[in-house]
């Protein structure tokens, strides 16, 4: 009898192990299919499920290897797309943007073949660029031989000897006071990488007009640890601020900020002054008070009162620019990159000052003081939604690249929606999302994420609604990918269709996506812009099929079938 019982127990154990292997194998197949469908969130969830529930099986070991292989393949694919993007931007004379892509390749994809290829390509491109610029510099020296022009040329050369770089503008040159008033009529453009410059002082030689005031150069500070919590006494004090000249009386508004807008070619003159709710600006070329974007400067000043000890996350979002942020005279940040700084404030009143100089044909800048909120991974967001929201709900998604508004705001106009809903908001740039819920939709949660720091959500939000901040963007803003066959029969797509985003959100929430809204740049967006119905999905599927046919036709040019080519 004991022997029989022992055999029976062993049989049950082996049967259980076999069943676990079968379940693990089914889950692994689901994970692979989800990955192939570009539902990466769903695939990651299935791989996690194998690791958690079936970790003791042989399938779990196989799943781990497959997962590593798929992630490596995705990593390599992203690197190659970035390489093509950098190459295209360089040939379109968007060299600064191309350099950003090359830097990202080096920092984030240094272990890929695309990164190694990029190093060689980048070296060749910069060598060709240098040869072109050196010829341009020689021509500039030959053409600027007048009395004043020679002073400017000598000034540029002396500056290079002292600093090992060419000046950003001519105002920093050591020119005699009597002749300095003519310098504003010279046309000057330094080349990238300090390879040379282009100069034309013919107008200065002929007309002798208004002077250009000397600008002081700024040295960026080291990037701070974003997880550290600082006190104001941790920062050094400024000797003086722009406020001593622009706002000598120290007057500030009761709420918001006073904004002083400048042309950095003549920074002592205020072009315009305004009272604003927040610190930020967004425009291109000369669309704001006729100030050329690359010459735009601004000074914001305001006060805030803290009633009890608190920690705020201060975000700085900028492109090609330099910023100095001061609180009670302490230099909390000075530099030219995006930044997130956690600062502890004790009860009291604080003077906020921001000094800003832009250096690009577009201006996109913001500084925000946000309550410190934990940023969640996608899996953490899924768990939080499942924990806090009972029952079914509809998912609505809105994606953009950037805001079209000068204050970086986008109005989210929620339409008539029946039943509970969860709203997902995704962007590349910093966005001030403003919820307009005039129809009183039952918003259970708002999930938001962006690549740049400082995005926030305000407006008509139910008090009971969850606000969840994602560590990264949540999806795409395009309905369909923009694809083309490039040189060498390479098929290149900018972005992807909204299909993977829809699948990922449905996998994450376990609910259906009911609406999509998307735009590259906008100041307002309706919810929904389009309803997700069978006809919508069919249109996406047809577009995907057409993309695959175009891909095959493109690749066929590089891989001809010699047997049938002439048939």
GUBA-796356 format. One line per field, with one value per residue (C-alpha): residue number from 1; residue in three letters; x, y, z. Coordinates in nm, 4 decimals, m for minus. Layout:
nr: (NUM;...)
rest: (ala;...)
x: (X;...)
y: (Y;...)
z: (Z;...)
REM end
This chain:
nr: (1;2;3;4;5;6;7;8;9;10;11;12;13;14;15;16;17;18;19;20;21;22;23;24;25;26;27;28;29;30;31;32;33;34;35;36;37;38;39;40;41;42;43;44;45;46;47;48;49;50;51;52;53;54;55;56;57;58;59;60;61;62;63;64;65;66;67;68;69;70;71;72;73;74;75;76;77;78;79;80;81;82;83;84;85;86;87;88;89;90;91;92;93;94;95;96;97;98;99;100;101;102;103;104;105;106;107;108;109;110;111;112;113;114;115;116;117;118;119;120;121;122;123;124;125;126;127;128;129;130;131;132;133;134;135;136;137;138;139;140;141;142;143;144;145;146;147;148;149;150;151;152;153;154;155;156;157;158;159;160;161;162;163;164;165;166;167;168;169;170;171;172;173;174;175;176;177;178;179;180;181;182;183;184;185;186;187;188;189;190;191;192;193;194;195;196;197;198;199;200;201;202;203;204;205;206;207;208;209;210;211;212;213;214;215;216;217;218;219;220;221;222;223;224;225;226;227;228;229;230;231;232;233;234;235;236;237;238;239;240;241;242;243;244;245;246;247;248;249;250;251;252;253;254;255;256;257;258;259;260;261;262;263;264;265;266;267;268;269;270;271;272;273;274;275;276;277;278;279;280;281;282;283;284;285;286;287;288;289;290;291;292;293;294;295;296;297;298;299;300;301;302;303;304;305;306;307;308;309;310;311;312;313;314;315;316;317;318;319;320;321;322;323;324;325;326;327;328;329;330;331;332;333;334;335;336;337;338;339;340;341;342;343;344;345;346;347;348;349;350;351;352;353;354;355;356;357;358;359;360;361;362;363;364;365;366;367;368;369;370;371;372;373;374;375;376;377;378;379;380;381;382;383;384;385;386;387;388;389;390;391;392;393;394;395;396;397;398;399;400;401;402;403;404;405;406;407;408;409;410;411;412;413;414;415;416;417;418;419;420;421;422;423;424;425;426;427;428;429;430;431;432;433;434;435;436;437;438;439;440;441;442;443;444;445;446;447;448;449;450;451;452;453;454;455;456;457;458;459;460;461;462;463;464;465;466;467;468;469;470;471;472;473;474;475;476;477;478;479;480;481;482;483;484;485;486;487;488;489;490;491;492;493;494;495;496;497;498;499;500;501;502;503;504;505;506;507;508;509;510;511;512;513;514;515;516;517;518;519;520;521;522;523;524;525;526;527;528;529;530;531;532;533;534;535;536;537;538;539;540;541;542;543;544;545;546;547;548;549;550;551;552;553;554;555;556;557;558;559;560;561;562;563;564;565;566;567)
rest: (unk;unk;unk;unk;unk;unk;unk;unk;unk;unk;unk;unk;unk;unk;unk;unk;unk;unk;unk;unk;unk;unk;unk;unk;unk;unk;unk;unk;unk;unk;unk;unk;unk;unk;unk;unk;unk;unk;unk;unk;unk;unk;unk;unk;unk;unk;unk;unk;unk;unk;unk;unk;unk;unk;unk;unk;unk;unk;unk;unk;unk;unk;unk;unk;unk;unk;unk;unk;unk;unk;unk;unk;unk;unk;unk;unk;unk;unk;unk;unk;unk;unk;unk;unk;unk;unk;unk;unk;unk;unk;unk;unk;unk;unk;unk;unk;unk;unk;unk;unk;unk;unk;unk;unk;unk;unk;unk;unk;unk;unk;unk;unk;unk;unk;unk;unk;unk;unk;unk;unk;unk;unk;unk;unk;unk;unk;unk;unk;unk;unk;unk;unk;unk;unk;unk;unk;unk;unk;unk;unk;unk;unk;unk;unk;unk;unk;unk;unk;unk;unk;unk;unk;unk;unk;unk;unk;unk;unk;unk;unk;unk;unk;unk;unk;unk;unk;unk;unk;unk;unk;unk;unk;unk;unk;unk;unk;unk;unk;unk;unk;unk;unk;unk;unk;unk;unk;unk;unk;unk;unk;unk;unk;unk;unk;unk;unk;unk;unk;unk;unk;unk;unk;unk;unk;unk;unk;unk;unk;unk;unk;unk;unk;unk;unk;unk;unk;unk;unk;unk;unk;unk;unk;unk;unk;unk;unk;unk;unk;unk;unk;unk;unk;unk;unk;unk;unk;unk;unk;unk;unk;unk;unk;unk;unk;unk;unk;unk;unk;unk;unk;unk;unk;unk;unk;unk;unk;unk;unk;unk;unk;unk;unk;unk;unk;unk;unk;unk;unk;unk;unk;unk;unk;unk;unk;unk;unk;unk;unk;unk;unk;unk;unk;unk;unk;unk;unk;unk;unk;unk;unk;unk;unk;unk;unk;unk;unk;unk;unk;unk;unk;unk;unk;unk;unk;unk;unk;unk;unk;unk;unk;unk;unk;unk;unk;unk;unk;unk;unk;unk;unk;unk;unk;unk;unk;unk;unk;unk;unk;unk;unk;unk;unk;unk;unk;unk;unk;unk;unk;unk;unk;unk;unk;unk;unk;unk;unk;unk;unk;unk;unk;unk;unk;unk;unk;unk;unk;unk;unk;unk;unk;unk;unk;unk;unk;unk;unk;unk;unk;unk;unk;unk;unk;unk;unk;unk;unk;unk;unk;unk;unk;unk;unk;unk;unk;unk;unk;unk;unk;unk;unk;unk;unk;unk;unk;unk;unk;unk;unk;unk;unk;unk;unk;unk;unk;unk;unk;unk;unk;unk;unk;unk;unk;unk;unk;unk;unk;unk;unk;unk;unk;unk;unk;unk;unk;unk;unk;unk;unk;unk;unk;unk;unk;unk;unk;unk;unk;unk;unk;unk;unk;unk;unk;unk;unk;unk;unk;unk;unk;unk;unk;unk;unk;unk;unk;unk;unk;unk;unk;unk;unk;unk;unk;unk;unk;unk;unk;unk;unk;unk;unk;unk;unk;unk;unk;unk;unk;unk;unk;unk;unk;unk;unk;unk;unk;unk;unk;unk;unk;unk;unk;unk;unk;unk;unk;unk;unk;unk;unk;unk;unk;unk;unk;unk;unk;unk;unk;unk;unk;unk;unk;unk;unk;unk;unk;unk;unk;unk;unk;unk;unk;unk;unk;unk;unk;unk;unk;unk;unk;unk;unk;unk;unk;unk;unk;unk;unk;unk;unk;unk;unk;unk;unk;unk;unk;unk;unk;unk;unk;unk;unk;unk;unk;unk;unk;unk;unk;unk;unk;unk;unk;unk;unk;unk;unk;unk;unk;unk)
x: (0.0000;0.2806;0.4541;0.1347;0.0967;0.4583;0.4161;0.0923;0.2569;0.5481;0.3008;0.1202;0.4503;0.5678;0.2280;0.2398;0.5889;0.4769;0.1732;0.3936;0.6250;0.3247;0.1849;0.5272;0.5644;0.2232;0.3109;0.6469;0.4747;0.2391;0.5358;0.7109;0.3938;0.3368;0.6949;0.6613;0.3418;0.5409;0.3351;0.6493;0.4648;0.2542;0.5616;0.7548;0.4545;0.4483;0.8226;0.7815;0.4969;0.7223;0.9932;0.7485;0.5205;0.7383;1.0900;1.1746;1.1032;1.3465;1.1243;1.2058;1.5749;1.4918;1.2632;1.5441;1.7757;1.5063;1.4224;1.7875;1.8143;1.4971;1.5988;1.9417;1.7811;1.5496;1.8464;2.0397;1.7363;1.6895;2.0591;2.0454;1.7346;1.9180;2.2222;2.0060;1.8406;2.1791;2.3010;1.9872;2.0014;2.3684;2.3039;2.0090;2.2506;2.0910;2.4345;2.3600;2.0638;2.2748;2.5396;2.2748;2.1830;2.5494;2.6043;2.3017;2.4366;2.7701;2.6205;2.3206;2.4116;2.7907;2.7795;2.6169;2.7564;2.5602;2.7517;3.0876;2.9793;2.8653;3.2122;3.3713;3.0988;3.1027;3.4812;3.4548;3.1701;3.3551;3.6724;3.4799;3.3096;3.6451;3.7972;3.4987;3.5144;3.8898;3.8498;3.5667;3.7877;4.0720;3.8301;3.7001;4.0513;4.1228;3.7971;3.8087;4.1154;3.9724;4.0914;3.8080;3.7727;4.1379;4.0784;3.7928;3.9993;4.2875;4.0399;3.8998;4.2491;4.3601;4.0486;4.1212;4.4783;4.3566;4.0541;4.1263;3.7810;3.6179;3.3899;3.0157;2.9705;3.1886;3.0866;3.3521;3.6398;3.9026;3.8168;3.8954;3.6083;3.5998;3.5545;3.3318;3.0148;3.0620;3.0863;2.7111;2.7110;2.9510;2.7983;2.9644;2.8969;3.1269;3.1435;3.0677;3.3464;3.5610;3.6804;3.6662;3.4235;3.2585;3.2940;3.1691;3.2413;3.1812;2.8742;3.0697;3.3420;3.0853;2.8256;2.9507;2.6285;2.5191;2.7579;2.7125;2.7543;3.0029;2.8566;3.0120;3.0650;2.9207;3.0685;2.8135;2.8163;2.8474;2.5322;2.3877;2.2679;1.8941;1.8231;1.9993;1.8019;1.9686;1.9276;1.9807;2.2931;2.4475;2.4677;2.7066;2.5748;2.5714;2.7729;2.4982;2.1955;2.0254;1.7653;2.0063;1.9836;1.6461;1.4483;1.6458;1.3449;1.2994;0.9282;0.7631;0.3980;0.1844;0.1291;0.3258;0.6325;0.7486;0.9096;1.1627;1.2280;1.5591;1.7639;2.1070;2.2711;2.1601;2.0791;2.0553;1.7300;1.4080;1.2092;0.8955;0.7783;0.4830;0.3209;0.3087;0.1782;0.4841;0.8427;0.8566;0.8686;0.8155;0.8527;1.0553;1.2608;1.1337;0.7729;0.7929;0.8252;1.0364;1.3311;1.5374;1.5254;1.9029;1.9347;1.6566;1.7175;1.4803;1.4709;1.1902;1.1444;0.8787;0.8203;0.6736;0.5748;0.6227;0.3951;0.5556;0.8766;0.8559;1.0662;1.0125;1.1426;1.2725;1.2872;1.4759;1.3936;1.5896;1.7542;2.0567;2.0634;2.2153;2.0214;2.0925;1.8358;1.8642;1.6654;1.7287;2.0503;2.1770;2.2780;2.0698;2.1567;2.3708;2.4230;2.2888;2.1165;1.7871;1.7862;1.5834;1.6885;1.5234;1.5404;1.4211;1.2397;1.1772;0.8767;0.9304;0.9338;1.1635;1.2742;1.2926;1.5064;1.5775;1.8261;1.8111;2.0077;1.9002;2.1401;1.9213;1.6605;1.3868;1.3236;1.1672;1.2273;1.0582;1.1321;0.8796;0.8522;0.6700;0.5623;0.7987;0.6138;0.7522;0.7880;0.6510;0.7504;0.4821;0.4397;0.3993;0.1372;m0.0528;m0.0512;m0.1636;m0.4563;m0.5610;m0.5358;m0.7194;m0.9884;m1.2535;m1.4560;m1.4188;m1.3271;m1.2476;m0.8934;m0.8340;m0.4890;m0.3426;0.0129;0.2061;0.5659;0.5522;0.3259;0.2477;0.1746;0.4241;0.3573;0.4036;0.0385;m0.2043;m0.5773;m0.7168;m1.0836;m1.2634;m1.5801;m1.9042;m1.7883;m2.0208;m1.8906;m1.5603;m1.2420;m0.8642;m0.6710;m0.3111;m0.1093;0.2283;0.4801;0.8436;0.8782;0.7715;0.3965;0.1610;m0.1511;m0.4741;m0.7800;m1.1114;m1.3814;m1.6922;m1.9086;m1.8036;m1.6634;m1.5954;m1.2136;m1.0781;m0.7092;m0.4708;m0.1363;0.1222;0.4824;0.7369;1.0984;1.1841;1.1400;0.8790;0.5534;0.2515;m0.1266;m0.3744;m0.7310;m1.0751;m0.9715;m1.2026;m1.0675;m1.0811;m0.8848;m0.5394;m0.2475;0.0312;0.3623;0.5419;0.9214;0.9050;0.6835;0.3770;0.3471;0.3382;0.1688;0.1405;m0.1546;0.0629;0.4368;0.6008;0.8150;1.0404;1.2992;1.6349;1.9664;2.1115;1.7614;1.7210;1.3655;1.3369;1.0317;0.9942;0.8104;0.5499;0.1745;m0.0463;m0.1208;0.1632;0.0620;m0.2992;m0.1932;0.0490;m0.2103;m0.4689;m0.2132;m0.1184;m0.4730;m0.6626;m0.9221;m1.0029;m0.8646;m1.1718;m1.0154;m0.6965;m0.5778;m0.2437;m0.0492;0.3125;0.2582;m0.0660;m0.2168;m0.5377;m0.6428;m0.9870;m1.0574;m1.1174;m0.9945;m1.0860;m1.2829;m1.1143;m1.3690;m1.3305;m1.2989;m1.0150;m0.8256;m0.8864;m0.7356;m0.4246;m0.3952;m0.4197;m0.1546;0.0724;0.0263;0.1094;0.4191;0.5399;0.4838;0.6796;0.9572;0.9867;0.9882;1.2605;1.4774;1.4334;1.6503;1.9421;1.8770;1.7825;1.6814;1.9222;1.7353;1.4112;1.5227;1.4859;1.1668)
y: (0.0000;0.2430;0.1650;0.2417;0.5757;0.6661;0.5844;0.7861;1.0942;1.0740;1.0476;1.3641;1.5498;1.4565;1.5422;1.8842;1.9524;1.8515;2.0802;2.3717;2.3146;2.3182;2.6387;2.8022;2.7010;2.8504;3.1744;3.1870;3.1521;3.4353;3.6525;3.5901;3.6646;3.9863;4.0956;4.0219;4.2338;4.5203;4.4904;4.5229;4.5978;4.2838;4.0777;4.2045;4.1231;3.7635;3.7201;3.8522;3.6063;3.3149;3.4311;3.4714;3.1681;2.9167;3.0064;2.6447;2.5113;2.4543;2.6769;2.9691;2.9322;2.9250;3.2286;3.4209;3.3555;3.4455;3.7635;3.8678;3.7995;3.9959;4.2933;4.2953;4.2831;4.5743;4.7655;4.7205;4.8234;5.1437;5.2219;5.1810;5.4030;5.6675;5.6362;5.6932;5.9898;6.1479;6.0932;6.2470;6.5516;6.6117;6.6068;6.8451;7.0881;7.0195;6.9479;7.0390;6.8008;6.5327;6.5744;6.5142;6.1860;6.0852;6.1618;5.9527;5.6663;5.6852;5.7120;5.4770;5.2368;5.2147;4.8348;4.8185;4.7940;5.1082;5.3016;5.1804;5.2696;5.6105;5.6835;5.6300;5.8177;6.1066;6.1396;6.1498;6.4057;6.6330;6.6129;6.7208;6.9966;7.1181;7.1429;7.3482;7.5813;7.6360;7.7568;7.9863;8.1313;8.2047;8.3874;8.5924;8.7071;8.8094;9.0015;9.1933;9.4151;9.7549;9.9536;9.8448;9.4968;9.4181;9.5057;9.2551;8.9815;9.0399;9.0388;8.6997;8.5531;8.6853;8.5452;8.2032;8.2097;8.2874;8.0559;7.7835;7.8544;8.1134;8.3717;8.3116;8.6738;8.9777;9.1694;8.9883;9.1093;9.3522;9.6443;10.0088;10.2001;10.4532;10.1831;9.9476;10.1278;9.9936;9.6279;9.5719;9.6039;9.3139;8.9825;8.6945;8.3242;8.0853;7.7345;7.4321;7.2505;7.5683;7.4906;7.8528;8.1335;8.3466;8.7270;9.0203;9.3713;9.5606;9.7399;9.8426;9.9905;10.2001;10.3211;10.3115;10.2526;10.1394;9.9550;9.6053;9.5653;9.3125;8.9866;8.7916;8.4232;8.1688;7.8444;7.5683;7.3957;7.0229;6.8178;6.7432;6.4148;6.4183;6.1899;6.4153;6.6607;7.0001;7.2928;7.6499;7.6790;7.4049;7.6502;7.9418;8.2977;8.5198;8.8410;9.0186;8.9292;9.0784;9.2165;9.4852;9.6465;9.5318;9.5570;9.7937;9.8669;9.4955;9.5113;9.1733;9.0750;8.9269;8.6193;8.4729;8.6408;8.9560;8.8678;9.0942;9.0062;9.1106;9.1027;8.9778;9.1991;9.4918;9.3364;9.6645;9.7527;9.5739;9.4936;9.4002;9.3312;9.1159;8.9561;8.5784;8.2808;8.0627;8.0647;7.9536;8.0563;7.8756;8.0275;8.0100;8.2566;8.6154;8.5363;8.6915;9.0726;9.0515;8.9148;8.6704;8.3445;8.2980;8.6462;8.5986;8.6559;8.6814;8.7498;8.6245;8.7297;8.6440;8.5377;8.2276;8.1606;7.8243;7.7604;7.4378;7.2484;7.0771;6.9294;7.0595;6.9168;7.2022;7.1148;7.3007;7.2115;7.3812;7.3161;7.5156;7.7732;7.8731;7.9316;8.0558;7.9863;8.1735;8.1400;8.4083;8.4859;8.1243;7.9804;7.6616;7.5883;7.7345;7.5524;7.4424;7.1065;6.9682;6.9330;6.8028;6.9259;6.8427;7.1296;7.1346;7.4552;7.5699;7.7946;8.1476;8.3712;8.3040;8.5241;8.3314;8.4674;8.3054;8.4444;8.2909;8.3256;8.1289;8.0190;7.8537;7.9410;7.8022;7.8889;7.6275;7.6757;7.6196;7.6122;7.4433;7.3977;7.0690;6.8625;6.5698;6.2745;5.9277;5.8408;5.4964;5.2256;5.0932;4.7769;4.9868;5.1990;4.8864;4.7537;5.0887;5.1116;4.7551;4.8252;5.1592;5.1214;4.8527;4.7424;4.8155;5.1507;5.2962;5.4058;5.7298;5.8195;6.1519;6.1875;6.4937;6.5876;6.9443;7.2364;7.5122;7.7657;8.0201;7.9008;7.5318;7.4681;7.2312;7.2385;6.8870;6.9175;6.6096;6.5379;6.3672;6.0285;5.7797;5.5644;5.5635;5.6467;5.6598;5.9227;5.8690;6.1791;6.1388;6.3902;6.4347;6.7947;6.9491;7.0149;7.2011;6.9897;7.1743;6.9504;7.1007;6.8638;7.0698;6.7605;6.6142;6.2889;6.0290;6.0456;5.7748;5.8383;6.0449;5.8900;6.1256;6.0984;6.2906;6.2685;6.6209;6.7010;6.9303;6.8104;6.8690;6.8230;7.0776;7.1872;7.0365;6.7062;6.5127;6.5126;6.1326;6.0865;5.9280;6.1246;5.8861;6.0129;5.7747;5.7491;5.7815;5.8569;5.6373;5.5993;5.7509;6.0648;5.9453;5.7489;5.5874;5.5643;5.7829;5.5426;5.5787;5.3869;5.5600;5.5329;5.1853;5.0351;5.0809;5.1087;5.3770;5.4683;5.7742;5.6548;5.3820;5.3586;5.3969;5.0221;4.9158;5.1894;5.0684;4.7091;4.8081;5.0145;4.7382;4.4913;4.7304;4.8198;4.5024;4.7367;4.8530;5.1732;5.3685;5.6847;5.8274;6.1870;6.2859;6.5836;6.6864;7.0368;7.1861;7.4189;7.2174;6.8598;6.6951;6.3712;6.1744;6.2929;5.9564;5.6698;5.3301;5.1256;4.8203;5.0486;5.2388;4.9182;4.7859;5.1039;5.0555;4.6915;4.7855;5.0538;4.7982;4.5556;4.8324;4.9196;4.5584;4.5484;4.8726;4.7310;4.4195;4.6261;4.8498;4.5630;4.3817;4.6468;4.5453;4.1688;4.1013;3.7554;3.7153;3.4088;3.5995;3.9626;3.9812;3.7749)
z: (0.0000;0.0880;m0.2409;m0.4315;m0.2537;m0.3303;m0.7011;m0.7153;m0.5604;m0.8087;m1.0945;m0.9806;m0.9451;m1.2947;m1.4425;m1.2734;m1.4091;m1.7574;m1.7356;m1.6237;m1.9197;m2.1559;m2.0023;m2.0165;m2.3824;m2.4697;m2.2912;m2.4706;m2.8090;m2.7118;m2.6151;m2.9484;m3.1489;m2.9539;m3.0222;m3.3950;m3.3975;m3.2367;m2.9197;m2.7073;m2.3830;m2.4244;m2.5099;m2.2059;m1.9885;m2.1179;m2.0648;m1.7090;m1.6577;m1.7588;m1.5226;m1.2320;m1.2754;m1.4587;m1.3448;m1.2605;m1.6109;m1.8946;m2.1099;m1.8775;m1.9643;m2.3337;m2.2915;m2.1282;m2.4240;m2.6784;m2.4912;m2.4867;m2.8590;m2.9448;m2.7317;m2.8954;m3.2399;m3.1474;m3.0043;m3.3310;m3.5379;m3.3385;m3.3791;m3.7566;m3.7822;m3.5811;m3.8085;m4.1188;m3.9466;m3.8674;m4.2222;m4.3742;m4.1479;m4.2280;m4.6029;m4.5482;m4.3762;m4.0376;m3.8976;m3.5349;m3.5291;m3.6982;m3.4289;m3.1613;m3.3323;m3.3662;m2.9959;m2.8999;m3.1109;m2.9314;m2.5816;m2.6013;m2.8848;m2.8574;m2.8708;m3.2177;m3.5705;m3.6608;m3.3966;m3.5302;m3.8836;m3.7605;m3.6170;m3.9594;m4.1485;m3.9028;m3.9387;m4.3190;m4.3112;m4.0709;m4.2808;m4.5930;m4.3932;m4.2594;m4.6070;m4.7228;m4.4214;m4.4431;m4.8036;m4.6917;m4.4156;m4.6598;m4.8901;m4.5945;m4.5045;m4.8659;m4.9103;m4.5792;m4.6318;m4.5434;m4.2429;m4.0143;m4.1669;m4.0949;m3.7276;m3.7178;m3.8864;m3.6424;m3.3537;m3.4615;m3.4994;m3.1590;m2.9952;m3.1464;m3.0155;m2.6629;m2.6453;m2.9063;m3.0475;m3.2713;m3.1086;m3.1121;m3.2240;m3.2919;m2.9807;m2.7743;m2.9913;m2.8668;m3.0980;m3.0179;m2.8564;m3.1387;m3.4038;m3.2076;m3.3207;m3.6741;m3.5829;m3.5900;m3.9695;m4.0205;m4.1212;m3.9415;m3.9035;m3.7133;m3.8519;m3.6400;m3.4564;m3.4611;m3.8136;m3.9351;m4.0153;m4.2815;m4.2643;m4.4700;m4.3298;m4.6542;m4.5147;m4.2027;m4.4198;m4.6103;m4.3615;m3.9981;m3.8017;m3.4527;m3.2193;m3.0835;m2.7141;m2.5829;m2.4574;m2.1780;m2.2376;m1.9998;m1.8760;m1.8190;m1.4844;m1.4397;m1.4740;m1.1337;m0.9925;m1.0613;m0.7633;m0.5114;m0.2990;m0.2618;m0.0278;m0.1431;0.0685;m0.1487;m0.4406;m0.4885;m0.4910;m0.8023;m0.7905;m0.9831;m1.1947;m1.4977;m1.2609;m1.1393;m1.4850;m1.6175;m1.2920;m1.0644;m0.8408;m0.7677;m0.8480;m0.9133;m0.9736;m0.6958;m0.9090;m1.1988;m1.3459;m1.5170;m1.8495;m2.0204;m2.3858;m2.5428;m2.8610;m2.7505;m3.0130;m2.7973;m2.4574;m2.2689;m2.4508;m2.3538;m2.6698;m2.4783;m2.1235;m2.0154;m1.7121;m1.7628;m1.5662;m1.6202;m1.7434;m2.1050;m2.4699;m2.8005;m3.1496;m3.4724;m3.6753;m3.6080;m3.5160;m3.1671;m3.1451;m3.4623;m3.2616;m3.4648;m3.2716;m3.2677;m3.1096;m2.8535;m2.4843;m2.1879;m1.8166;m1.5934;m1.2313;m0.9748;m0.6170;m0.4601;m0.1012;0.0668;0.3669;0.4826;0.4159;0.0789;m0.2015;m0.5535;m0.8788;m1.0941;m1.4643;m1.7382;m2.0985;m2.3782;m2.7151;m2.8379;m2.5611;m2.2263;m1.9056;m1.5559;m1.2820;m0.9524;m0.6311;m0.3708;m0.5568;m0.5458;m0.8843;m0.8867;m1.2495;m1.5276;m1.8538;m2.1904;m2.1359;m2.0092;m1.6336;m1.3395;m0.9950;m0.6643;m0.4148;m0.0556;0.0417;0.3978;0.4796;0.3470;0.0407;m0.2538;m0.5430;m0.8718;m1.1571;m1.4949;m1.7492;m2.0953;m2.4234;m2.7322;m3.0096;m3.2732;m3.5378;m3.3138;m2.9507;m2.7214;m2.3514;m2.0190;m1.6470;m1.4198;m1.0446;m0.9942;m0.6978;m0.6742;m0.8261;m0.8810;m1.2488;m1.3243;m1.5680;m1.8025;m1.5976;m1.2807;m1.4553;m1.5588;m1.2038;m1.0610;m1.3048;m1.2238;m0.8504;m0.8443;m1.1136;m1.0903;m1.3891;m1.7571;m1.9068;m2.2493;m2.3345;m2.5261;m2.6563;m2.7738;m2.9060;m3.0272;m3.0980;m2.9651;m2.8782;m3.1262;m2.8510;m2.7213;m2.3642;m2.4652;m2.3821;m2.5538;m2.4787;m2.4528;m2.5480;m2.4193;m2.6175;m2.5194;m2.3964;m2.2314;m1.9497;m1.7606;m1.9509;m1.9039;m2.1005;m2.2200;m2.3228;m2.4965;m2.6374;m2.7307;m2.6094;m2.2809;m2.2842;m2.0504;m2.1043;m2.0142;m1.9769;m2.0935;m1.9742;m2.0417;m2.0961;m1.7602;m1.8955;m1.6278;m1.6338;m1.4035;m1.4728;m1.6857;m1.7789;m1.9284;m2.0448;m2.2539;m2.3642;m2.2460;m1.8752;m1.7208;m1.8772;m1.6540;m1.6620;m1.5249;m1.5860;m1.5317;m1.3768;m1.1406;m0.7847;m0.7752;m1.1010;m1.0883;m1.2341;m1.3372;m1.4761;m1.7121;m1.7285;m2.1059;m2.4027;m2.4349;m2.8093;m3.1561;m3.2875;m3.6487;m3.7770;m4.0420;m4.1061;m4.3705;m4.5753;m4.8776;m5.0747;m5.0189;m5.2009;m5.2191;m5.2251;m4.8504;m4.7253;m4.4581;m4.2505;m4.0318;m3.7229;m3.7340;m3.7553;m3.4505;m3.4610;m3.2233;m2.9767;m2.9772;m2.9192;m2.6454;m2.4585;m2.4834;m2.3513;m2.0712;m1.9583;m2.0538;m2.2087;m2.5608;m2.7109;m2.8225;m2.9650;m3.1179;m3.1560;m3.3069;m3.4419;m3.4946;m3.3566;m3.2249;m2.9656;m2.9176;m2.9699;m2.9535;m2.7683;m2.9759;m3.3131;m3.4611;m3.3150;m3.3159;m3.5095;m3.7372;m4.0418;m3.8736;m3.7976;m4.1485;m4.2921;m4.0785;m4.1841;m4.5534;m4.5047;m4.3362;m4.6249;m4.8721;m4.6708;m4.6866;m5.0655;m5.1027;m4.8846;m5.1002;m5.4199;m5.2771;m5.1584;m5.4889;m5.6516;m5.4307;m5.4661;m5.8309;m5.9488;m6.2407;m6.3720;m6.4292;m6.4531;m6.8337;m6.8581)
REM end
